[in-house]
Amino acid sequence: MLTACGSNTGRDDGSSGGAVKLSQWYHQYGEQGTEQAVKRYAAAYDKARVTVQWRPGNYDEQTAAALLTDSGPDVFEVNGPSLDQIRGKQVADLTDLFDGVRDDFNPAVLAPKTYDGRIWGIPQVIDMQMLYYRKSLLDDAGVTPPKTLDELVDAAKKLTTKKAKGLFLGNDGGAGVLGGTPLYAAGLELVTADGKVGFDDPAAARTLGKIHQLYADKSLLLGAPADWADPSAFVQGLTAMQWCGLWALPAVQQALGDDFGVLPFPKDGAGAPAVPVGAYGAAVSTRSKHQQAGKDYLKWLWIEQTQYQEDFALAYGFHIPARISLAKKAGKLKKGAAADAVRFTTEHGHAQPLTWTPASQTVYQDALSRIIKDGANPDSELRKVVRKVSAELDGVKKK
């Protein structure tokens, strides 16, 4: 892994004179033009010479390893930073860069980059997931767009025919993509503000049991040619409703015109609609010999250069700018389903908390899979999950 990180980082040790040299890493985007765009942004910066590296492969593992060496990047894109990277003092404190603009960043994606009252990464763009539905198919079946989980279960059953299923949540029945979203829709959460299990409540079992009902009713599309992140099952008419990402909206719009709508995950019981959101962020390595120069560059790019931020979000793929003001004024997000997506994100967005560890994720997701596909008892499954996650959270507090 360390060999994969390489020594050709573009980093400058300060001995060559002239302008400071900064190396910047990005994970490899699949959106055409993005690599050229970020190199163009870097070239426009006149306070340092910024070399961009486009990193294919397992980027998160590459970066985690590189941060422990002197051959990593000065500034880098990160799916985090993780709690271990923050506590291990591998990333620099960027709180001061947000003076005067902190409230303009979407709080749902800023929260997981905040720890101990300090901010450790600048959110770049927001990705979110939502429910797509085919208007004509719902109209033909006499079904209204579902606003509650019970209505979703009923709608999916009514929309299931010999030719199509009512709902697609992924080829695994939804365990992988849904995660904690149904819990948030029930008014619960994964981890509370004081670091405790946020779903030790009978409402959690009731809600997850309804997800199983979708499977038991045979309302779910399983074995689709492409999984949930691809909208092809929806646009090809294999399903009347599909859980997918905002990134799919241009393709859906091109294929179906106005014959679709979007919704957040429907509320259950005393809860509220829920929308999962996430954001890659920009961070500074504490191994860098030019930390201040790195901070200055990231402030210029991700806080001051709003035209680049909107370009990065919407000119190559389809994302929401992390800045609320930019999301509101972006032309491509002002109407129709795109405007709905921005509103859902602002009103109902939730991100995976920083203290939700991979171990917690694994035990919860395994239980969710058993509940959905095997009909395992939600109460007993969640009791086991609560015990294991509680122990995990206790361990997080002690580190």
Long-range contacts (C-beta under 8 A, 24 or more apart in sequence): 1-61, 1-62, 1-65, 2-65, 2-66, 2-69, 2-71, 4-57, 4-62, 4-65, 5-62, 5-65, 5-66, 5-69, 5-71, 5-72, 6-71, 7-71, 9-53, 9-71, 9-72, 9-73, 10-51, 10-53, 11-71, 11-73, 11-74, 11-288, 11-289, 12-49, 12-289, 12-290, 13-289, 14-289, 14-290, 18-49, 19-47, 19-48, 19-49, 20-47, 20-48, 20-49, 20-290, 20-293, 21-48, 21-49, 21-50, 21-51, 21-290, 22-48, 22-49, 22-50, 22-51, 22-74, 22-75, 22-288, 22-290, 22-293, 22-294, 22-297, 23-50, 23-51, 23-53, 23-73, 23-74, 23-75, 24-50, 24-51, 24-52, 24-53, 24-73, 24-74, 24-75, 24-76, 24-297, 25-52, 25-53, 25-55, 25-59, 25-63, 25-66, 25-72, 25-73, 25-75, 25-76, 25-77, 26-52, 26-53, 26-54, 26-55, 26-76, 26-77, 27-55, 27-59, 27-60, 27-77, 27-79, 27-280, 28-54, 28-55, 28-56, 28-57, 28-59, 29-316, 29-317, 31-316, 31-317, 32-316, 33-315, 33-316, 34-312, 34-316, 34-317, 37-311, 37-312, 37-315, 37-316, 38-312, 41-301, 41-305, 41-308, 41-312, 45-297, 45-300, 45-301, 47-293, 47-296, 47-297, 47-300, 48-290, 48-293, 48-296, 48-297, 50-297, 67-91, 67-285, 67-287, 69-287, 70-287, 72-285, 72-287, 73-285, 73-288, 74-284, 74-285, 74-288, 74-290, 74-291, 74-293, 74-294, 75-282, 75-283, 75-284, 75-285, 75-288, 75-294, 75-297, 75-298, 76-282, 76-283, 76-285, 77-124, 77-280, 77-281, 77-282, 77-283, 78-121, 78-280, 78-281, 78-282, 78-283, 79-278, 79-280, 79-281, 80-112, 80-113, 80-121, 80-281, 80-283, 81-113, 81-120, 81-121, 81-281, 81-283, 82-354, 83-115, 83-354, 83-355, 83-357, 83-396, 85-120, 86-115, 86-120, 86-354, 87-399, 89-286, 90-285, 90-286, 90-287, 91-120, 91-121, 91-283, 91-284, 91-285, 91-286, 92-120, 92-283, 92-284, 92-285, 92-286, 92-288, 92-291, 92-294, 92-295, 93-118, 93-119, 93-120, 94-119, 94-120, 94-121, 94-122, 94-283, 94-284, 94-295, 94-298, 95-119, 97-122, 97-295, 97-298, 97-299, 97-303, 98-122, 98-303, 101-303, 101-323, 104-323, 104-324, 104-325, 105-322, 105-323, 105-324, 106-277, 106-279, 106-320, 106-322, 106-323, 106-324, 106-327, 106-345, 106-346, 106-349, 108-277, 108-345, 108-349, 108-350, 108-351, 109-277, 109-278, 109-279, 109-322, 109-349, 109-351, 110-322, 111-351, 111-353, 111-354, 112-351, 112-352, 112-353, 112-354, 113-279, 113-281, 113-354, 114-354, 115-354, 120-283, 121-281, 121-282, 121-283, 122-281, 122-282, 122-283, 122-298, 122-302, 122-303, 122-322, 123-279, 123-280, 123-281, 123-322, 124-279, 124-280, 124-281, 124-282, 124-302, 124-309, 124-312, 124-322, 125-279, 125-280, 125-309, 125-312, 125-313, 125-319, 125-320, 125-321, 125-322, 126-277, 126-278, 126-279, 126-319, 126-320, 126-321, 126-322, 126-327, 126-345, 126-349, 127-245, 127-246, 127-247, 127-277, 127-278, 127-279, 127-319, 127-320, 128-245, 128-246, 128-275, 128-276, 128-277, 128-278, 128-320, 128-341, 128-344, 128-345, 128-349, 129-177, 129-181, 129-243, 129-244, 129-245, 129-246, 129-275, 129-276, 130-243, 130-244, 130-245, 130-246, 130-262, 130-263, 130-264, 130-265, 130-275, 130-341, 130-344, 131-241, 131-242, 131-243, 131-262, 131-263, 131-264, 131-265, 131-266, 132-231, 132-234, 132-241, 132-242, 132-243, 132-244, 132-248, 132-252, 132-260, 132-261, 132-262, 133-240, 133-241, 133-260, 133-261, 133-262, 133-263, 134-234, 134-237, 134-240, 134-241, 134-256, 134-259, 134-260, 135-258, 135-259, 135-260, 135-261, 136-259, 137-164, 137-240, 138-240, 141-240, 145-261, 145-263, 146-263, 146-266, 147-263, 147-266, 147-267, 147-273, 148-266, 148-267, 148-268, 149-182, 149-185, 149-207, 149-210, 149-266, 149-267, 149-268, 150-210, 150-268, 151-266, 152-214, 152-266, 153-210, 153-213, 153-214, 153-217, 153-219, 155-241, 156-214, 156-217, 156-219, 156-220, 156-240, 156-241, 157-217, 157-219, 159-219, 159-240, 159-241, 160-217, 160-218, 160-219, 163-237, 164-221, 164-237, 164-238, 164-239, 164-240, 165-218, 165-219, 165-220, 165-221, 165-238, 165-239, 165-240, 166-219, 166-220, 166-239, 166-240, 166-241, 167-214, 167-219, 167-220, 167-221, 167-239, 167-240, 167-241, 167-242, 167-243, 168-220, 168-221, 168-224, 168-228, 168-233, 168-234, 168-238, 168-239, 168-241, 168-242, 168-243, 169-214, 169-220, 169-228, 169-242, 169-243, 170-227, 170-228, 170-243, 171-222, 171-223, 171-224, 171-227, 171-228, 172-369, 172-373, 173-214, 173-215, 173-220, 173-222, 173-369, 173-372, 173-373, 174-211, 174-214, 174-220, 174-243, 174-368, 174-372, 175-365, 175-368, 175-369, 175-372, 175-373, 176-228, 176-365, 177-228, 177-229, 177-243, 178-211, 178-243, 178-265, 178-368, 179-276, 179-352, 179-361, 179-364, 179-365, 179-368, 180-276, 180-350, 180-352, 180-356, 180-364, 181-265, 181-274, 181-275, 181-276, 181-350, 182-207, 182-208, 182-210, 182-211, 182-265, 182-268, 182-274, 183-207, 183-208, 184-265, 184-271, 184-272, 184-274, 184-350, 185-265, 185-266, 185-267, 185-268, 185-271, 185-272, 185-273, 185-274, 186-267, 186-268, 186-269, 186-270, 186-271, 187-267, 187-269, 187-270, 187-271, 187-272, 188-271, 189-350, 189-353, 190-352, 190-353, 190-356, 190-360, 190-364, 191-353, 191-355, 191-356, 191-393, 195-355, 195-393, 195-396, 195-397, 196-390, 196-393, 197-386, 197-389, 197-390, 197-393, 199-382, 199-386, 200-386, 202-379, 203-268, 203-269, 203-270, 203-271, 204-378, 204-382, 205-378, 205-379, 205-382, 206-268, 206-269, 206-378, 207-268, 207-269, 207-271, 208-368, 208-371, 208-372, 208-378, 208-382, 209-371, 209-378, 210-268, 211-368, 211-371, 211-372, 212-371, 212-372, 212-375, 212-378, 214-372, 215-372, 215-373, 216-375, 231-255, 234-260, 246-318, 246-319, 246-320, 246-338, 246-341, 247-317, 247-318, 247-319, 249-318, 249-337, 249-338, 249-341, 250-318, 252-337, 253-336, 253-337, 260-337, 261-337, 261-340, 262-337, 262-340, 262-341, 262-344, 263-344, 264-344, 264-348, 272-348, 273-344, 273-347, 273-348, 274-348, 274-350, 275-344, 275-345, 275-348, 275-349, 275-350, 276-349, 276-350, 276-351, 276-352, 277-345, 277-349, 277-350, 277-351, 278-351, 278-352, 279-322, 279-351, 320-345, 355-393, 355-396, 357-392, 357-396, 359-388, 359-392, 360-388, 360-389, 360-392, 360-393, 363-388, 363-389, 364-389
